Amino acid sequence: MKGPTESFPVAANRELGNAQLRSNLGNATSTIRAKRARVVEELPDWEALRDAGSAIKADVLANLDTYLLQFEQALTAAGATVHWARDGAEACAVVAEVARAHGADEVVKVKSLTTDEIELNATLAAQGIHALETDFAELILQLDGDWSSHILVPAIHRNRTEIRDLFQRTIAPDITSDEPGVLAEAARVYLRERFLNAKVGVSGANFGVAETGTLCVVESEGNGRMCTTLPPVLVSIIGIEKLVPSFADLEVFLQLLPRSSTGERMNPYTSLWTGVTEGDGPQELHVVLLDNGRTRVLEDEVGRQALHCIRCSACLNVCPVYSRTGGHAYGSVYPGPIGAILTPQLIGIENAPSLPFASSLCGACYEVCPVKIDIPRVLLHLREKSVDAVGGRTERAAMSGVGWVFGRAWRLRLAQRIGRVLQRPFVRDGVIRRLPPPLSAWTDSRDLRPIAPAHPSDENSGNDDE
Protein backbone atom coordinates (compact mmCIF):
# COMPACT_ATOMS: atom_id res chain seq x y z
CA MET A 1 0.00 0.00 0.00
CA LYS A 2 1.39 3.36 -1.02
CA GLY A 3 1.48 6.31 1.32
CA PRO A 4 -0.46 9.54 0.75
CA THR A 5 1.00 11.70 -2.01
CA GLU A 6 0.37 14.89 -0.03
CA SER A 7 -0.10 15.80 3.60
CA PHE A 8 -3.55 15.70 5.15
CA PRO A 9 -3.69 19.50 5.77
CA VAL A 10 -2.98 20.22 2.11
CA ALA A 11 -5.49 17.68 0.83
CA ALA A 12 -8.13 18.68 3.39
CA ASN A 13 -7.82 22.35 2.49
CA ARG A 14 -8.57 21.49 -1.13
CA GLU A 15 -11.52 19.22 -0.34
CA LEU A 16 -13.07 21.82 1.98
CA GLY A 17 -13.67 23.98 -1.07
CA ASN A 18 -16.05 21.38 -2.57
CA ALA A 19 -19.53 22.39 -1.40
CA GLN A 20 -21.22 19.49 -3.24
CA LEU A 21 -18.96 17.02 -1.46
CA ARG A 22 -19.88 18.40 1.96
CA SER A 23 -23.57 18.28 1.06
CA ASN A 24 -23.37 14.67 -0.14
CA LEU A 25 -21.41 13.62 2.96
CA GLY A 26 -23.71 15.46 5.33
CA ASN A 27 -26.84 13.84 3.94
CA ALA A 28 -25.38 10.33 3.87
CA THR A 29 -23.62 10.27 7.23
CA SER A 30 -26.53 11.86 9.12
CA THR A 31 -28.91 9.26 7.69
CA ILE A 32 -26.63 6.37 8.68
CA ARG A 33 -26.05 7.78 12.17
CA ALA A 34 -29.78 8.08 12.81
CA LYS A 35 -30.44 4.50 11.64
CA ARG A 36 -27.61 3.17 13.77
CA ALA A 37 -28.85 4.95 16.88
CA ARG A 38 -32.33 3.44 16.51
CA VAL A 39 -31.24 -0.18 16.13
CA VAL A 40 -28.57 0.04 18.84
CA GLU A 41 -31.14 1.32 21.34
CA GLU A 42 -33.18 -1.85 20.76
CA LEU A 43 -30.52 -4.02 22.40
CA PRO A 44 -30.34 -3.89 26.20
CA ASP A 45 -27.02 -5.76 26.10
CA TRP A 46 -25.30 -3.58 23.49
CA GLU A 47 -22.43 -2.63 25.80
CA ALA A 48 -21.97 -6.28 26.76
CA LEU A 49 -21.75 -7.15 23.07
CA ARG A 50 -19.09 -4.46 22.58
CA ASP A 51 -17.13 -5.89 25.50
CA ALA A 52 -17.41 -9.39 24.04
CA GLY A 53 -16.27 -8.26 20.61
CA SER A 54 -13.30 -6.43 22.08
CA ALA A 55 -12.33 -9.45 24.19
CA ILE A 56 -12.52 -11.85 21.24
CA LYS A 57 -10.33 -9.57 19.12
CA ALA A 58 -7.79 -9.18 21.93
CA ASP A 59 -7.63 -12.96 22.32
CA VAL A 60 -7.09 -13.47 18.58
CA LEU A 61 -4.18 -11.01 18.47
CA ALA A 62 -2.62 -12.46 21.61
CA ASN A 63 -2.71 -15.97 20.11
CA LEU A 64 -2.61 -15.18 16.41
CA ASP A 65 0.09 -17.71 15.54
CA THR A 66 -1.95 -20.55 17.02
CA TYR A 67 -5.20 -19.50 15.36
CA LEU A 68 -3.56 -19.02 11.95
CA LEU A 69 -2.14 -22.53 11.97
CA GLN A 70 -5.48 -23.93 13.09
CA PHE A 71 -7.21 -22.00 10.30
CA GLU A 72 -4.75 -23.29 7.70
CA GLN A 73 -5.22 -26.89 8.83
CA ALA A 74 -9.01 -26.60 8.73
CA LEU A 75 -8.94 -24.99 5.28
CA THR A 76 -6.65 -27.67 3.88
CA ALA A 77 -8.79 -30.43 5.35
CA ALA A 78 -11.84 -28.91 3.66
CA GLY A 79 -10.17 -28.95 0.24
CA ALA A 80 -8.84 -25.38 -0.03
CA THR A 81 -5.34 -24.35 -1.10
CA VAL A 82 -3.71 -21.94 1.35
CA HIS A 83 -1.18 -19.30 0.33
CA TRP A 84 0.82 -17.11 2.73
CA ALA A 85 1.56 -13.60 1.44
CA ARG A 86 4.08 -11.38 3.15
CA ASP A 87 2.99 -8.35 1.15
CA GLY A 88 0.62 -7.13 -1.55
CA ALA A 89 2.91 -8.19 -4.38
CA GLU A 90 2.85 -11.82 -3.27
CA ALA A 91 -0.93 -11.78 -2.81
CA CYS A 92 -1.51 -10.25 -6.26
CA ALA A 93 0.82 -12.82 -7.81
CA VAL A 94 -1.36 -15.64 -6.49
CA VAL A 95 -4.49 -14.18 -8.09
CA ALA A 96 -2.73 -13.57 -11.40
CA GLU A 97 -1.31 -17.09 -11.45
CA VAL A 98 -4.70 -18.66 -10.75
CA ALA A 99 -6.39 -16.55 -13.45
CA ARG A 100 -3.76 -17.44 -16.05
CA ALA A 101 -3.96 -21.13 -15.15
CA HIS A 102 -7.65 -21.08 -16.03
CA GLY A 103 -7.36 -18.92 -19.13
CA ALA A 104 -9.23 -16.02 -17.55
CA ASP A 105 -8.65 -12.48 -18.79
CA GLU A 106 -11.32 -11.15 -16.43
CA VAL A 107 -12.19 -11.86 -12.79
CA VAL A 108 -15.35 -10.77 -10.97
CA LYS A 109 -14.74 -9.15 -7.59
CA VAL A 110 -16.59 -8.72 -4.35
CA LYS A 111 -16.12 -5.32 -2.67
CA SER A 112 -12.95 -5.71 -0.64
CA LEU A 113 -10.83 -3.12 1.14
CA THR A 114 -8.06 -5.68 1.43
CA THR A 115 -7.76 -6.01 -2.34
CA ASP A 116 -7.84 -2.22 -2.62
CA GLU A 117 -5.05 -2.05 -0.06
CA ILE A 118 -2.79 -4.24 -2.17
CA GLU A 119 -3.80 -2.50 -5.44
CA LEU A 120 -4.97 -5.76 -6.97
CA ASN A 121 -6.91 -4.22 -9.84
CA ALA A 122 -3.96 -2.21 -11.16
CA THR A 123 -1.56 -5.12 -10.76
CA LEU A 124 -3.84 -7.49 -12.68
CA ALA A 125 -4.48 -4.87 -15.38
CA ALA A 126 -0.72 -4.62 -15.97
CA GLN A 127 -0.79 -8.35 -16.76
CA GLY A 128 -3.77 -8.14 -19.11
CA ILE A 129 -6.41 -9.28 -16.60
CA HIS A 130 -9.44 -7.09 -15.93
CA ALA A 131 -10.81 -7.11 -12.39
CA LEU A 132 -14.49 -6.21 -12.63
CA GLU A 133 -15.98 -4.54 -9.55
CA THR A 134 -19.50 -5.86 -8.98
CA ASP A 135 -20.53 -3.87 -5.91
CA PHE A 136 -22.79 -1.03 -7.10
CA ALA A 137 -20.71 1.76 -5.54
CA GLU A 138 -17.38 0.20 -6.52
CA LEU A 139 -18.64 -0.21 -10.09
CA ILE A 140 -19.50 3.49 -10.18
CA LEU A 141 -16.00 4.42 -9.12
CA GLN A 142 -14.37 1.99 -11.53
CA LEU A 143 -16.36 3.31 -14.48
CA ASP A 144 -15.20 6.85 -13.74
CA GLY A 145 -11.61 6.11 -12.74
CA ASP A 146 -12.42 7.32 -9.22
CA TRP A 147 -11.54 5.73 -5.87
CA SER A 148 -13.28 5.00 -2.62
CA SER A 149 -13.88 7.72 -0.03
CA HIS A 150 -15.69 5.65 2.62
CA ILE A 151 -15.18 2.19 4.09
CA LEU A 152 -18.81 1.12 3.77
CA VAL A 153 -20.22 3.45 1.10
CA PRO A 154 -17.33 3.93 -1.35
CA ALA A 155 -19.23 6.40 -3.56
CA ILE A 156 -20.65 8.44 -0.68
CA HIS A 157 -19.24 11.56 -2.32
CA ARG A 158 -21.46 11.04 -5.39
CA ASN A 159 -25.18 11.82 -5.68
CA ARG A 160 -27.66 9.98 -7.89
CA THR A 161 -27.73 12.61 -10.63
CA GLU A 162 -23.98 12.34 -11.00
CA ILE A 163 -24.33 8.54 -11.19
CA ARG A 164 -27.02 8.76 -13.89
CA ASP A 165 -24.82 11.03 -15.99
CA LEU A 166 -21.91 8.60 -15.58
CA PHE A 167 -24.05 5.65 -16.66
CA GLN A 168 -25.15 7.60 -19.73
CA ARG A 169 -21.51 7.99 -20.72
CA THR A 170 -20.59 4.36 -20.05
CA ILE A 171 -22.85 1.34 -19.54
CA ALA A 172 -26.40 2.68 -20.16
CA PRO A 173 -26.49 5.39 -22.84
CA ASP A 174 -30.30 5.39 -22.95
CA ILE A 175 -30.87 5.96 -19.24
CA THR A 176 -32.75 9.18 -18.39
CA SER A 177 -33.94 8.71 -14.82
CA ASP A 178 -31.89 9.08 -11.65
CA GLU A 179 -34.30 7.03 -9.55
CA PRO A 180 -32.34 4.50 -7.45
CA GLY A 181 -34.29 1.54 -8.80
CA VAL A 182 -33.55 2.52 -12.39
CA LEU A 183 -29.86 3.01 -11.67
CA ALA A 184 -29.64 -0.35 -9.90
CA GLU A 185 -31.35 -2.12 -12.80
CA ALA A 186 -28.86 -0.63 -15.26
CA ALA A 187 -26.03 -2.08 -13.19
CA ARG A 188 -27.77 -5.49 -12.98
CA VAL A 189 -28.18 -5.69 -16.75
CA TYR A 190 -24.53 -4.80 -17.23
CA LEU A 191 -23.24 -7.32 -14.67
CA ARG A 192 -25.51 -10.34 -15.12
CA GLU A 193 -23.81 -11.80 -18.20
CA ARG A 194 -20.41 -11.18 -16.63
CA PHE A 195 -21.41 -13.22 -13.59
CA LEU A 196 -22.67 -16.11 -15.67
CA ASN A 197 -19.54 -16.28 -17.83
CA ALA A 198 -16.93 -15.71 -15.14
CA LYS A 199 -14.23 -18.32 -14.71
CA VAL A 200 -12.64 -16.83 -11.59
CA GLY A 201 -14.11 -14.92 -8.66
CA VAL A 202 -12.16 -12.86 -6.14
CA SER A 203 -13.29 -11.92 -2.65
CA GLY A 204 -12.04 -10.68 0.65
CA ALA A 205 -13.55 -11.87 3.91
CA ASN A 206 -15.07 -10.11 6.88
CA PHE A 207 -14.23 -13.05 9.14
CA GLY A 208 -12.42 -16.36 9.06
CA VAL A 209 -13.31 -19.06 11.60
CA ALA A 210 -10.16 -20.73 12.87
CA GLU A 211 -11.76 -23.97 14.11
CA THR A 212 -13.67 -24.77 10.89
CA GLY A 213 -11.84 -22.93 8.09
CA THR A 214 -15.06 -21.09 7.27
CA LEU A 215 -14.96 -17.76 5.43
CA CYS A 216 -17.67 -15.14 5.89
CA VAL A 217 -18.67 -12.18 3.73
CA VAL A 218 -21.49 -9.81 4.67
CA GLU A 219 -23.05 -7.51 2.07
CA SER A 220 -26.24 -5.75 1.05
CA GLU A 221 -26.70 -6.40 -2.67
CA GLY A 222 -26.17 -10.07 -3.46
CA ASN A 223 -23.35 -9.44 -5.89
CA GLY A 224 -20.94 -10.99 -3.41
CA ARG A 225 -22.86 -14.23 -3.37
CA MET A 226 -22.85 -14.28 -7.18
CA CYS A 227 -19.05 -13.93 -7.16
CA THR A 228 -18.50 -16.60 -4.51
CA THR A 229 -20.87 -19.23 -5.93
CA LEU A 230 -21.05 -18.97 -9.73
CA PRO A 231 -17.40 -19.02 -10.92
CA PRO A 232 -15.79 -22.49 -10.80
CA VAL A 233 -12.69 -20.99 -9.16
CA LEU A 234 -12.60 -18.61 -6.18
CA VAL A 235 -9.67 -16.73 -4.64
CA SER A 236 -10.30 -15.19 -1.20
CA ILE A 237 -7.78 -12.77 0.29
CA ILE A 238 -8.04 -12.27 4.04
CA GLY A 239 -5.95 -10.15 6.38
CA ILE A 240 -4.42 -12.31 9.09
CA GLU A 241 -6.18 -10.29 11.81
CA LYS A 242 -9.68 -11.15 10.55
CA LEU A 243 -9.91 -14.48 12.39
CA VAL A 244 -12.33 -15.45 15.12
CA PRO A 245 -11.64 -18.57 17.22
CA SER A 246 -14.93 -20.44 16.86
CA PHE A 247 -18.11 -20.50 14.84
CA ALA A 248 -20.04 -19.37 17.91
CA ASP A 249 -18.00 -16.14 17.99
CA LEU A 250 -19.65 -15.05 14.76
CA GLU A 251 -22.84 -14.55 16.76
CA VAL A 252 -21.28 -11.54 18.47
CA PHE A 253 -19.95 -9.88 15.32
CA LEU A 254 -23.01 -10.55 13.19
CA GLN A 255 -24.93 -8.45 15.72
CA LEU A 256 -22.32 -5.72 16.08
CA LEU A 257 -21.40 -5.23 12.42
CA PRO A 258 -24.75 -4.58 10.67
CA ARG A 259 -26.00 -2.24 13.40
CA SER A 260 -22.76 -0.27 13.41
CA SER A 261 -22.35 -0.11 9.65
CA THR A 262 -25.68 0.18 7.84
CA GLY A 263 -28.02 0.60 10.80
CA GLU A 264 -29.66 -2.76 10.07
CA ARG A 265 -30.53 -5.56 12.47
CA MET A 266 -28.88 -8.10 10.21
CA ASN A 267 -27.11 -8.12 6.88
CA PRO A 268 -29.31 -8.82 3.84
CA TYR A 269 -26.69 -11.31 2.63
CA THR A 270 -24.40 -13.26 4.94
CA SER A 271 -22.41 -15.78 2.91
CA LEU A 272 -20.42 -18.58 4.54
CA TRP A 273 -18.33 -21.19 2.76
CA THR A 274 -16.02 -23.90 3.99
CA GLY A 275 -13.64 -25.48 1.50
CA VAL A 276 -14.89 -27.25 -1.60
CA THR A 277 -18.07 -29.33 -1.97
CA GLU A 278 -18.53 -31.38 -5.12
CA GLY A 279 -21.35 -30.07 -7.28
CA ASP A 280 -21.97 -27.02 -5.09
CA GLY A 281 -20.22 -23.71 -5.65
CA PRO A 282 -16.58 -23.27 -6.73
CA GLN A 283 -14.68 -26.48 -7.25
CA GLU A 284 -11.34 -24.83 -6.58
CA LEU A 285 -10.76 -22.52 -3.62
CA HIS A 286 -7.60 -20.56 -2.93
CA VAL A 287 -7.24 -18.64 0.35
CA VAL A 288 -4.51 -16.02 0.66
CA LEU A 289 -3.45 -15.10 4.21
CA LEU A 290 -2.13 -11.55 3.95
CA ASP A 291 0.34 -9.87 6.30
CA ASN A 292 1.32 -6.65 4.48
CA GLY A 293 2.51 -4.86 7.60
CA ARG A 294 0.11 -6.40 10.10
CA THR A 295 2.79 -8.17 12.13
CA ARG A 296 4.55 -4.82 12.49
CA VAL A 297 1.35 -3.31 13.87
CA LEU A 298 1.00 -6.27 16.21
CA GLU A 299 4.35 -5.44 17.82
CA ASP A 300 3.00 -2.13 19.16
CA GLU A 301 1.09 -2.75 22.40
CA VAL A 302 -0.90 0.47 21.99
CA GLY A 303 -1.24 0.64 18.22
CA ARG A 304 -2.28 -3.00 17.77
CA GLN A 305 -5.83 -1.99 18.74
CA ALA A 306 -6.23 -0.87 15.12
CA LEU A 307 -6.23 -4.54 14.11
CA HIS A 308 -9.45 -5.06 16.09
CA CYS A 309 -11.33 -3.11 13.40
CA ILE A 310 -14.23 -4.93 11.73
CA ARG A 311 -14.58 -2.25 9.01
CA CYS A 312 -18.01 -1.01 10.06
CA SER A 313 -17.26 2.70 9.32
CA ALA A 314 -19.16 3.95 12.38
CA CYS A 315 -16.18 6.12 13.32
CA LEU A 316 -16.30 7.88 9.94
CA ASN A 317 -19.98 8.68 10.24
CA VAL A 318 -19.55 10.54 13.54
CA CYS A 319 -16.19 12.20 12.87
CA PRO A 320 -16.43 16.00 12.46
CA VAL A 321 -13.21 16.04 10.46
CA TYR A 322 -14.22 13.31 8.00
CA SER A 323 -17.71 14.79 7.51
CA ARG A 324 -16.13 18.00 6.20
CA THR A 325 -13.12 16.78 4.27
CA GLY A 326 -14.33 13.43 2.92
CA GLY A 327 -12.25 10.32 2.49
CA HIS A 328 -9.93 11.37 -0.35
CA ALA A 329 -8.13 13.84 1.91
CA TYR A 330 -6.65 10.90 3.83
CA GLY A 331 -4.88 9.59 0.72
CA SER A 332 -5.57 5.98 1.71
CA VAL A 333 -8.10 3.22 1.12
CA TYR A 334 -8.70 3.45 4.88
CA PRO A 335 -10.08 6.96 5.51
CA GLY A 336 -11.47 8.60 8.62
CA PRO A 337 -10.39 7.97 12.22
CA ILE A 338 -9.56 4.29 11.71
CA GLY A 339 -7.48 5.17 8.67
CA ALA A 340 -5.63 7.80 10.66
CA ILE A 341 -4.34 5.08 13.00
CA LEU A 342 -4.18 2.06 10.69
CA THR A 343 -2.53 3.44 7.55
CA PRO A 344 0.52 4.97 9.30
CA GLN A 345 1.17 1.68 11.06
CA LEU A 346 0.78 -0.51 7.98
CA ILE A 347 3.11 1.57 5.80
CA GLY A 348 5.32 3.19 8.46
CA ILE A 349 4.65 6.42 10.32
CA GLU A 350 7.36 8.20 8.31
CA ASN A 351 5.28 7.66 5.15
CA ALA A 352 2.08 9.18 6.58
CA PRO A 353 3.19 11.48 9.41
CA SER A 354 0.27 13.90 9.15
CA LEU A 355 -2.57 11.38 9.42
CA PRO A 356 -2.51 10.99 13.24
CA PHE A 357 -3.16 14.74 13.41
CA ALA A 358 -6.34 14.47 11.26
CA SER A 359 -8.57 14.50 14.31
CA SER A 360 -10.07 16.87 16.86
CA LEU A 361 -9.73 14.16 19.57
CA CYS A 362 -13.39 14.64 20.43
CA GLY A 363 -13.73 10.93 21.27
CA ALA A 364 -16.92 10.30 19.26
CA CYS A 365 -15.15 7.53 17.34
CA TYR A 366 -14.43 5.58 20.53
CA GLU A 367 -18.01 5.96 21.74
CA VAL A 368 -19.45 4.29 18.62
CA CYS A 369 -16.74 1.71 17.88
CA PRO A 370 -18.40 -1.73 18.20
CA VAL A 371 -15.16 -3.32 19.46
CA LYS A 372 -14.10 -0.38 21.65
CA ILE A 373 -10.92 0.66 19.84
CA ASP A 374 -9.58 3.62 21.82
CA ILE A 375 -8.82 5.64 18.70
CA PRO A 376 -8.00 8.92 20.54
CA ARG A 377 -5.38 7.13 22.66
CA VAL A 378 -3.79 5.55 19.59
CA LEU A 379 -3.83 8.91 17.78
CA LEU A 380 -1.88 10.53 20.60
CA HIS A 381 0.52 7.59 20.67
CA LEU A 382 1.15 7.90 16.93
CA ARG A 383 1.52 11.68 17.11
CA GLU A 384 4.46 11.15 19.42
CA LYS A 385 5.92 8.63 17.01
CA SER A 386 5.36 11.00 14.09
CA VAL A 387 7.32 13.77 15.81
CA ASP A 388 10.12 11.34 16.62
CA ALA A 389 10.20 10.12 13.01
CA VAL A 390 10.02 13.33 11.01
CA GLY A 391 10.09 16.22 13.48
CA GLY A 392 12.58 18.93 12.50
CA ARG A 393 15.51 20.10 14.57
CA THR A 394 13.80 23.46 15.14
CA GLU A 395 10.76 21.79 16.67
CA ARG A 396 12.90 19.57 18.88
CA ALA A 397 14.91 22.54 20.06
CA ALA A 398 11.75 24.52 20.80
CA MET A 399 10.22 21.67 22.79
CA SER A 400 13.47 21.20 24.67
CA GLY A 401 13.49 24.90 25.53
CA VAL A 402 9.89 24.80 26.72
CA GLY A 403 10.68 21.79 28.88
CA TRP A 404 13.61 23.64 30.42
CA VAL A 405 11.42 26.67 31.22
CA PHE A 406 8.66 24.53 32.70
CA GLY A 407 11.19 22.60 34.76
CA ARG A 408 11.50 25.25 37.47
CA ALA A 409 8.83 27.56 38.85
CA TRP A 410 11.04 30.64 38.84
CA ARG A 411 11.93 30.12 35.17
CA LEU A 412 8.26 29.91 34.27
CA ARG A 413 7.44 33.09 36.20
CA LEU A 414 10.29 34.93 34.50
CA ALA A 415 9.16 33.74 31.06
CA GLN A 416 5.62 34.91 31.84
CA ARG A 417 6.86 38.38 32.82
CA ILE A 418 8.82 38.69 29.58
CA GLY A 419 5.87 37.35 27.58
CA ARG A 420 3.48 39.91 29.03
CA VAL A 421 5.75 42.69 27.80
CA LEU A 422 6.37 41.21 24.34
CA GLN A 423 2.71 40.45 23.65
CA ARG A 424 1.45 44.01 24.14
CA PRO A 425 1.71 45.12 20.48
CA PHE A 426 -0.33 42.11 19.34
CA VAL A 427 -3.27 42.10 21.76
CA ARG A 428 -6.50 43.43 20.24
CA ASP A 429 -9.80 43.29 22.13
CA GLY A 430 -8.40 40.77 24.53
CA VAL A 431 -7.23 38.35 21.81
CA ILE A 432 -4.01 37.75 19.87
CA ARG A 433 -4.99 37.10 16.25
CA ARG A 434 -1.64 37.48 14.54
CA LEU A 435 1.96 36.83 15.56
CA PRO A 436 5.10 37.46 13.51
CA PRO A 437 6.98 34.57 11.84
CA PRO A 438 7.73 31.85 12.74
CA LEU A 439 4.93 31.97 15.33
CA SER A 440 2.51 33.10 12.60
CA ALA A 441 2.14 29.43 11.61
CA TRP A 442 0.19 28.97 14.85
CA THR A 443 -2.06 32.02 14.52
CA ASP A 444 -2.82 31.31 10.85
CA SER A 445 -5.45 28.85 12.03
CA ARG A 446 -6.28 29.87 15.61
CA ASP A 447 -6.46 32.83 17.98
CA LEU A 448 -4.58 33.06 21.27
CA ARG A 449 -5.55 34.33 24.66
CA PRO A 450 -2.93 36.70 26.09
CA ILE A 451 -0.81 35.61 29.03
CA ALA A 452 -2.90 36.35 32.10
CA PRO A 453 -1.89 39.08 34.54
CA ALA A 454 0.32 37.86 37.37
CA HIS A 455 -1.29 36.74 40.58
CA PRO A 456 0.02 38.66 43.64
CA SER A 457 1.18 35.44 45.27
CA ASP A 458 3.31 34.64 42.22
CA GLU A 459 4.95 38.06 42.14
CA ASN A 460 5.72 38.03 45.85
CA SER A 461 7.20 34.54 46.00
CA GLY A 462 10.94 34.08 45.92
CA ASN A 463 13.13 32.43 43.31
CA ASP A 464 12.38 28.94 44.57
CA ASP A 465 13.83 25.90 42.90
CA GLU A 466 10.79 23.67 43.06
Residue pairs with C-beta under 8 A, 6 or more apart in sequence:
1 88
1 117
1 118
1 119
1 292
1 293
1 332
1 333
1 343
1 346
1 347
2 119
2 347
3 331
3 332
3 343
3 347
3 348
3 351
3 352
4 11
4 330
4 331
4 332
4 343
4 351
4 352
4 354
4 355
5 331
6 331
7 353
7 354
8 329
8 330
8 331
8 354
8 355
8 357
8 358
9 354
9 357
11 325
11 328
11 329
11 330
11 331
12 321
12 325
12 329
12 358
14 329
15 21
15 325
15 326
15 328
15 329
16 22
16 324
16 325
18 326
20 159
21 157
21 326
22 323
22 324
22 326
24 156
24 157
24 158
24 159
25 156
25 157
25 322
25 323
25 324
25 326
26 323
28 153
28 156
29 156
29 316
29 317
29 318
29 322
29 323
32 152
32 153
32 262
32 263
32 317
33 317
33 318
34 263
35 262
35 263
35 264
36 259
36 260
36 263
36 314
36 317
36 368
37 263
38 263
39 259
39 263
39 264
39 265
40 46
40 259
40 260
42 265
43 49
43 255
43 259
49 252
49 255
49 256
49 370
50 256
50 369
50 370
50 371
50 372
51 372
52 252
53 252
53 253
53 256
53 310
53 370
53 371
53 372
54 308
54 371
54 372
56 244
56 245
56 249
56 252
56 253
57 307
57 308
57 371
58 308
59 245
60 67
60 241
60 243
60 244
60 245
61 241
61 298
61 304
61 307
61 308
64 240
64 241
64 243
64 298
67 210
67 243
67 245
68 210
68 240
68 243
68 289
70 210
70 211
71 208
71 209
71 210
71 213
71 243
71 289
72 82
72 289
73 213
74 209
74 210
74 211
74 212
74 213
75 82
75 213
75 275
75 287
76 82
76 213
77 213
77 275
78 212
78 213
78 274
78 275
78 276
79 275
79 276
79 285
80 213
80 275
80 276
80 285
80 286
80 287
81 284
81 285
81 286
81 287
82 286
82 287
82 289
83 90
83 91
83 94
83 286
83 287
83 288
83 289
84 288
84 289
84 291
85 91
85 94
85 237
85 288
85 289
85 290
85 291
85 292
86 291
86 292
87 118
87 291
87 292
87 293
88 117
88 118
88 119
88 120
88 123
88 290
88 292
89 118
89 123
91 118
91 120
91 237
91 288
91 290
91 292
92 118
92 119
92 120
92 123
92 124
94 235
94 286
94 288
95 107
95 120
95 124
95 202
95 235
95 237
95 288
96 123
96 124
96 127
96 129
98 200
98 233
98 235
98 286
99 105
99 107
99 124
99 129
99 199
99 200
100 127
100 129
102 199
102 200
102 232
102 233
103 199
104 129
104 198
104 199
104 200
104 233
105 128
105 129
105 130
106 129
106 130
106 131
106 132
106 194
106 198
107 124
107 129
107 130
107 131
107 132
107 198
107 199
107 200
107 201
107 202
107 231
107 235
108 132
108 134
108 194
108 195
108 198
108 200
108 201
108 202
108 226
108 227
108 231
109 115
109 120
109 121
109 131
109 132
109 133
109 134
109 138
109 201
109 202
109 203
109 227
110 134
110 135
110 201
110 202
110 203
110 204
110 217
110 219
110 223
110 224
110 227
110 228
111 133
111 134
111 135
111 137
111 138
111 154
111 204
111 219
111 223
111 224
112 202
112 203
112 204
112 237
113 148
113 151
113 204
113 311
113 333
113 334
114 204
114 237
114 238
114 239
114 290
115 121
115 131
115 202
115 204
115 237
116 147
116 148
116 333
117 292
117 333
117 334
117 346
118 237
118 290
118 292
120 131
120 202
120 237
121 131
121 133
121 142
124 130
124 131
125 131
131 202
132 142
132 191
132 194
133 139
133 141
133 142
134 191
134 194
134 195
134 223
134 224
134 226
134 227
135 154
135 219
135 221
135 223
135 224
136 184
136 187
136 221
136 223
137 148
137 153
137 154
137 155
137 156
138 148
138 154
138 155
139 187
139 190
139 191
140 146
140 154
140 155
140 158
140 163
140 166
141 147
141 148
141 154
141 155
143 166
143 167
143 170
143 171
144 166
144 170
146 155
146 158
147 328
147 333
148 154
148 155
148 327
148 333
148 335
149 155
149 156
149 157
149 326
149 327
149 328
149 335
150 156
150 157
150 313
150 316
150 327
150 335
150 336
151 311
151 312
151 313
151 316
151 334
151 335
151 336
151 338
152 261
152 262
152 311
152 312
152 313
152 316
153 313
155 163
156 326
156 327
157 326
157 327
157 328
160 178
160 179
160 180
160 183
161 178
163 178
163 183
164 175
164 176
164 177
164 178
164 183
167 175
167 183
167 186
168 175
171 186
171 187
171 190
172 186
172 189
172 190
175 182
175 183
175 186
177 183
191 223
191 226
195 223
195 226
195 227
195 230
196 230
198 227
198 230
198 231
199 231
199 232
199 233
200 231
200 233
200 234
200 235
201 227
201 228
201 230
201 231
201 233
201 234
201 235
201 282
202 227
202 234
202 235
202 236
202 237
203 215
203 217
203 224
203 227
203 228
203 234
203 235
203 236
203 237
204 217
204 236
204 237
204 238
205 215
205 216
205 217
205 236
205 237
205 238
205 242
206 216
206 217
206 218
206 242
206 253
206 257
206 310
206 311
207 215
207 216
207 242
207 243
207 244
207 250
207 253
208 214
208 215
208 216
208 238
208 242
208 243
208 244
208 287
209 215
209 216
209 243
209 244
209 245
209 246
209 247
209 249
209 250
210 243
210 244
210 245
210 246
211 245
211 246
211 247
212 247
212 274
213 274
213 275
214 247
214 272
214 273
214 274
215 236
215 238
215 272
215 273
215 274
215 287
216 250
216 270
216 271
216 272
217 224
217 228
217 270
217 271
218 254
218 257
218 258
218 267
218 269
218 270
218 271
219 225
219 267
219 268
219 269
219 271
220 262
220 267
220 268
220 269
221 268
221 269
222 268
222 269
224 269
224 271
225 269
225 271
227 234
228 234
228 236
228 271
228 273
228 281
228 282
229 271
229 281
229 282
231 282
232 282
232 283
232 284
233 282
233 283
233 284
233 285
233 286
234 281
234 282
234 284
234 285
234 286
235 286
235 287
235 288
236 285
236 286
236 287
236 288
237 287
237 288
237 290
238 287
238 288
238 289
238 290
239 290
239 292
239 294
240 289
240 290
240 291
240 294
240 295
241 294
241 298
241 307
241 308
244 250
244 253
253 310
254 266
254 267
254 270
256 310
256 312
256 370
256 371
257 267
257 310
257 312
257 370
258 264
258 265
258 266
258 267
259 265
259 370
260 310
260 312
260 313
260 314
260 368
260 369
260 370
261 311
261 312
261 313
261 314
273 281
273 285
275 285
276 282
276 283
276 284
276 285
292 346
293 345
293 346
293 347
294 307
294 346
296 345
296 346
297 303
297 304
297 306
297 307
297 342
297 345
297 346
298 304
298 307
300 345
300 381
302 377
302 378
302 381
303 341
303 345
303 378
303 381
303 382
305 341
305 373
305 374
305 375
305 377
305 378
306 338
306 341
306 342
306 345
306 373
306 378
308 371
308 372
308 373
309 338
309 342
309 371
309 373
310 370
310 371
312 370
313 336
314 365
314 368
314 369
314 370
315 336
315 337
315 338
315 364
315 365
315 368
315 369
315 375
316 322
316 327
316 335
316 336
316 337
316 338
317 323
317 368
318 364
318 365
318 367
318 368
319 336
319 337
319 359
319 364
319 365
320 360
320 362
320 364
321 337
321 358
321 359
321 360
322 335
322 336
322 337
325 358
326 335
327 335
327 336
327 339
328 335
329 335
329 358
330 336
330 339
330 340
330 343
330 355
330 358
331 352
332 339
332 343
332 352
332 355
333 339
334 342
334 343
336 365
337 359
337 365
337 375
337 379
338 365
338 373
338 375
339 355
340 355
340 356
340 358
340 359
340 375
340 379
340 382
341 355
341 356
341 373
341 375
341 378
341 379
341 382
343 352
343 355
344 351
344 352
344 353
344 355
344 356
344 382
344 385
344 386
345 382
349 356
349 382
349 385
349 386
349 389
349 390
350 389
350 390
353 386
353 389
353 390
354 386
355 382
356 379
356 380
356 382
356 383
356 385
356 386
357 383
357 386
359 365
359 375
359 376
359 379
361 376
361 379
361 380
363 376
365 373
365 375
365 376
366 372
366 373
366 374
366 375
366 376
369 375
387 395
394 438
404 411
405 411
405 412
405 415
406 412
408 465
408 466
409 461
409 464
409 465
409 466
410 463
410 464
410 465
413 454
413 458
413 461
416 451
416 454
417 454
419 451
420 450
420 451
420 453
420 454
423 432
423 450
423 451
426 432
426 433
426 434
426 435
427 450
430 449
430 450
431 447
431 448
431 449
431 450
432 443
432 447
432 448
432 449
432 450
433 443
433 447
433 448
434 440
434 443
435 442
435 443
435 448
442 448
